[in-house]
Structure formats: C-alpha cells, structure tokens
Amino acid sequence: MTRPKDFAPSLLKWYDANKRPLPWRKTKNPYRIWVSEVMLQQTQVSRGIEFYNRFLAKFPTLSSLAKASWRNVLPVWRGLGYYRRGENLLRTAKLLVSEYKGKFPQDKKSLQQLPGIGPYTAAAIVSFAFDQPEPAIDTNVKRVLGRFYGCPEVGVGPRAVSIFRKHKKQSAELNHALMDLGSALCTSRKALCEECPLSKGCDYYQSGKRDVWAAQSARKTKRKRSAAPSIVDVGCACIHREGKYLFAKRIAAKGGKWEFPGGKREKGESIRSCLKREIQEELGVEVSVRPPFLVEEFTEKNFTWRLHFCRCRILRGREQCREHEKLEWVTPDDFSNYPMPKENRRALSKL
Ligand code: SF4
C-alpha cells in the first residue's frame, strides 16, 4: 500500500523521471514565479509558455514592470484574454515597489492583500520562491488527493497540509509533482491508474470507483452523441457611433476575418450582461446594450450556435484592441470591403 508514509516518496520518484521542463520551474525569483502563476490562471500551459517568455523579455524585473503603464503592458498581454489579470499584475508591481521596497512579502496573508493574489497564488509563491511547506491546491491537486484518499475535494486541505509538514524541504517539488500527475495521469477525463505510482494505496482505484465512473462516463458520452446538438448562445455587439460601426479583425490563427466583437453567454447570464462583460474584457469599455435586432442560428458538429446581434453604444472609456488584430470604425458604404462570416453579413444588411 502506498499510504500514507510512502505517498510523497513514490510521488517524488515519479516526478523525478517525468517532470515537465517548464521555464518558471528553473527559478526561485518570486517575480518570475508570480508572473507565471497569474498567466496560467485559465490558460493552458503550452500557451502560457509563449506569453511568459514574451512578457519577461519586455519586463525582466519587478521594477521594470512597475515603471510601465497599461499602454506598455497591453501589447504583450494581447491575445491572452482575461485582461483584469494583467491590470492587477501591473497594480501589484507598483504597490510592491512603492510600499514594500520592491520585495515580495514572504507570508501568504500579506500576499493575499495584493490585487489579483488569492490563496492559491499566494501558496504557490511562498512554496516555489521561499520553500515554505505550503500546498498550492489547484483543481489538479484537489482531484489527485480527493481520489487517493477517497474524500470529497473540499476535504483535501488537511490531508495536503499534513503531507507538506512531513516533507518541509520538498514543498516545491511536491506541488509540482501533484500538478504534473494531475495533468498527465489523473485527469478529469481519465485516470491512468495502471501507470500511476500511487495506485497501490489509491482509494479510487482499489475500491473499483474508477471502473464505475468509467462505465458511467461512457454511457453519458453515448447519450450525448445521440442527443440533439447543444445550443451555444453568443452575444454580438454592433457598436455604433456617428453613423459608423466598430468592426474587429480576428487574429490570423482564428481565420483573420472581420466580425462584431462579443462572445459566449455564461451560465445564468442574460445576453445583455454577457455583452457588457465581453465588451469590457475585449475592448476595455462600458457599453449600453439594446435588445437583439436579429438572432441567427447555424449548426456545426454537435453544436447549434445561436448568435444574438444587439446595437450597442460606448458609455465610458476608449476602445482598446485587446484580443483582435485591429479595430476599425466603418461606414455602411464600406461594409462590403470587410470580409465577414455569413451570419455577420446578414446582420450588416439589417443595420
Ligand atoms: S491511482 Fe488512479 S485515481 Fe489514484 S491517483 Fe493515481 S491516477 Fe489518480
């Protein structure tokens, strides 16, 4: 059995042979670690690496970032999404320089007073930069420990704390190892228990819960495949000003066509609040939103996309090109010079 005294040694041995060579793991510099943790929130690791390297090439130190304005940061953040993260990064850098003499606090509580630093990021910084025995509990870590101990994910905190207290000197490696195992073997979609160094003591595997879960998810997938396509609602903002409409050009990786800015409605959201949120994130402005003047549907693979086109006006702020290649204000006479997907073109004819 792997539990409990062999848990950490077995995990660390596996990590030693399977670790991901990520650039932020080669440093103890709290600034670099903090930048990586903020970037990786809601961003895949493979994508995060490119942005991390680009960001540090432009802002290699805390003081270089603290001297910058959002205008300087935006070009290197563009495309990463969730712009509030970047704005908080900048605010925190300025605070650290003006009020903390350019040094990171070394305790979780003080770190959490800073904009954009929550319990997970604070734990990651003190563990990776200052070698404190703190578990950085993200969804991967919750899942691994929850499955191993057979406890609900909310109950993994005390288990994690006791493992880290016993292995104080290996805090950073333990956190990295748990994250890597959770992303390589113990994922939310599958659990490759036969390859896992913890399988001998894992409740999820040994009690047969994994097989029950695998059978259930196979049934669910089958039902899903035979079910009617899922509907995805999308808000499209036709923002107008002085007889012109704001068009946004998608980046080349997304096809490079022009479109109306906007995005997917989240659970429980109205189209109006979806558009207010999306436009604030994409363009950094507050808009008023009229009820949809056109709703268009099309089906692709197993999804029906329902596009809600709404007239909007900018109430506050100046539009910034955060996620697109460029923005342009276009008069109706020039609409035909901007290639758009056909559903967007139908909206143009109504404007
Ligand atoms: S044995 Fe399976 S369920 Fe348990 S931790 Fe390993 S991969 Fe996850």
Residues whose N, C-alpha, C, O or C-beta is under 5 A from the ligand:
A	BS01	SF4	V144 R147 F148 L185 C186 A191 L192 C193 C196 L198 S199 C202 Y204 Y205
